[in-house]
Amino acid sequence: MTSLSFAAKEILDVAGYVTGGGNPDWKATHEPATPTACAANTLVEARAMMIGKTIANELTR
């Protein structure tokens, strides 16, 4: 998967990023995640490159 890239959905925890669920107030008042969600971690472990996080509608599921 070294030639593949992906963007993690904004509702997934990614270490070092604040998961805001599309809510800027939530994002401004919370700390970055420490563990990475399994879905994103599986891709990273397979050597895909995460290029960023998407922007979600507020409090999406």
C-alpha positions as a Markdown table, in Angstrom:
| # | Residue | x | y | z |
|---|---|---|---|---|
| 1 | Met | 0.0 | 0.0 | 0.0 |
| 2 | Thr | 3.0 | 2.3 | -0.1 |
| 3 | Ser | 1.6 | 4.1 | -3.2 |
| 4 | Leu | -1.8 | 4.7 | -1.6 |
| 5 | Ser | -2.9 | 7.7 | 0.5 |
| 6 | Phe | -6.0 | 8.4 | 2.5 |
| 7 | Ala | -7.8 | 11.0 | 4.5 |
| 8 | Ala | -9.2 | 9.9 | 7.9 |
| 9 | Lys | -12.8 | 10.8 | 8.6 |
| 10 | Glu | -13.0 | 13.7 | 11.1 |
| 11 | Ile | -14.8 | 11.5 | 13.6 |
| 12 | Leu | -12.0 | 9.0 | 13.8 |
| 13 | Asp | -9.3 | 9.4 | 16.5 |
| 14 | Val | -5.9 | 9.9 | 15.1 |
| 15 | Ala | -2.9 | 10.4 | 17.5 |
| 16 | Gly | -1.9 | 14.0 | 17.6 |
| 17 | Tyr | -5.1 | 15.4 | 16.1 |
| 18 | Val | -8.1 | 16.7 | 18.0 |
| 19 | Thr | -11.3 | 14.8 | 17.1 |
| 20 | Gly | -14.0 | 17.5 | 17.0 |
| 21 | Gly | -17.0 | 15.7 | 15.4 |
| 22 | Gly | -17.5 | 18.7 | 13.1 |
| 23 | Asn | -18.0 | 21.0 | 16.1 |
| 24 | Pro | -15.4 | 23.8 | 16.3 |
| 25 | Asp | -16.2 | 24.5 | 20.0 |
| 26 | Trp | -15.7 | 20.9 | 20.9 |
| 27 | Lys | -12.4 | 20.9 | 19.0 |
| 28 | Ala | -11.2 | 24.0 | 20.7 |
| 29 | Thr | -11.8 | 22.7 | 24.2 |
| 30 | His | -10.4 | 19.1 | 23.8 |
| 31 | Glu | -6.9 | 17.6 | 23.7 |
| 32 | Pro | -5.4 | 15.7 | 20.7 |
| 33 | Ala | -6.1 | 12.0 | 20.7 |
| 34 | Thr | -3.4 | 9.7 | 21.9 |
| 35 | Pro | -4.5 | 6.4 | 20.4 |
| 36 | Thr | -5.4 | 6.1 | 16.7 |
| 37 | Ala | -8.7 | 4.4 | 15.8 |
| 38 | Cys | -8.3 | 0.9 | 14.5 |
| 39 | Ala | -9.6 | 1.7 | 11.0 |
| 40 | Ala | -6.9 | 4.4 | 10.4 |
| 41 | Asn | -4.2 | 2.5 | 12.2 |
| 42 | Thr | -4.7 | -0.6 | 10.0 |
| 43 | Leu | -4.1 | 1.5 | 6.9 |
| 44 | Val | -1.0 | 3.2 | 8.4 |
| 45 | Glu | 0.4 | -0.2 | 9.5 |
| 46 | Ala | -0.1 | -1.4 | 5.9 |
| 47 | Arg | 2.1 | 1.6 | 4.9 |
| 48 | Ala | -0.6 | 3.8 | 3.3 |
| 49 | Met | 0.0 | 7.5 | 3.9 |
| 50 | Met | -2.5 | 9.6 | 5.8 |
| 51 | Ile | -2.6 | 13.0 | 4.2 |
| 52 | Gly | -5.0 | 14.6 | 6.6 |
| 53 | Lys | -8.5 | 14.5 | 8.1 |
| 54 | Thr | -11.8 | 15.3 | 6.4 |
| 55 | Ile | -14.3 | 18.0 | 7.6 |
| 56 | Ala | -17.5 | 16.5 | 9.0 |
| 57 | Asn | -20.9 | 17.9 | 9.5 |
| 58 | Glu | -21.4 | 18.9 | 13.1 |
| 59 | Leu | -21.7 | 15.9 | 15.5 |
| 60 | Thr | -22.0 | 13.4 | 12.6 |
| 61 | Arg | -22.1 | 9.7 | 13.2 |
